[in-house]
Amino acid sequence: MKAMLSTAPGGPETLELTELPQPEPKKGEVRIRVRAAGLNFPDTLIIQDLYQMKPPRPFAPGGEVAGDIDAVGEGVTNVAVGDRVLAMTGFGGFATDMCIDAGRVMKIPDAMPYDEASCLVLTYGTSHHALKNRAEIKAGESLLILGAAGGVGAAAIELGKAAGAKVIAAVSSEEKAQFCRDLGADETIVYSRDMDDRATQKEFSNEIKKLAGGDGVDVVYDAVGGAYAEPAVRALAWKGRYLVVGFPAGIPKIPLNLTLLKGCQIVGVFWGAHTVREPQAHAENMADLFRMYASGQIKPRISARFPLEKAADALTLMQDRKVLGKVVLDVD
């Protein structure tokens, strides 16, 4: 088998294509012949030791895959050899083969391609948990999505529309704005890449309020952080909900007096912990996603594909925040 391994902390260029012995599944495990691996922003962090999970080296990044089961360990009953599956791996997905606990794999419909299956769970799972469980978004409410052209942001557009919300997509370029409109966003904002200036922040906040109508936006989905966070909170309506999803622009410092003045909530979204602590709710959410996929309400938008040996190029695209929707490694 082959894998793109991280042997030392560093950027995408430090990954090494390595030949390894074929793994054998232990008790309760299955072996997946990986056909596709979806890329996510945490993949760029985990190889730099900047993520909350720090696997022992050497390891392959790659948190979600799809493929075929070609071997099962003792005691596995939920899946069998030949099943088409997706898996949330955490890491290890940038490889031709991998072994994983059978409880972390899920069968996929015959009509679902491997590439789309490898992009479904983390982005849509995160965004569905955020909007459904944490924000409890309702039809008719307004939703602002920061970083709306990325993986979780694009998923949030589709899921927000499916929930009946008015979706405002905030992005850094007109190309990304058009991508979001094509996904169904009702309104778009192209924000400045330099948001440190107070006047620029105020202008951004005012534009959000104008597009949201009323006294502000009901829900903010923030997958960007940094200096974009405070103006978004200032644009919240009474009893609005600000969802903390990610920080590629840095961890923000928000004046807490704003929460008092607006009666609003700052709500953390930790999807990984949710899947472990609330497995029943996670299972229900996954069933929701499969139904929405089957009905055409959601569909992963794959904008770039790379072979396994070009994983560093794919991660560089992700790291530089140039991704529209999803990027996939075609491992097969």
Helices and strands as residue ranges (DSSP letters): E 2-6, G 12-14, E 15-19, E 29-38, H 41-46, E 64-72, E 84-88, E 97-101, G 102-104, E 105-107, H 114-117, H 121-128, I 129-134, E 142-146, H 151-162, E 166-171, H 174-183, E 187-190, H 198-212, E 217-222, G 226-228, H 229-234, E 236-244, H 257-262, E 265-268, H 271-277, H 279-295, E 302-307, G 308-310, H 311-319, E 326-330
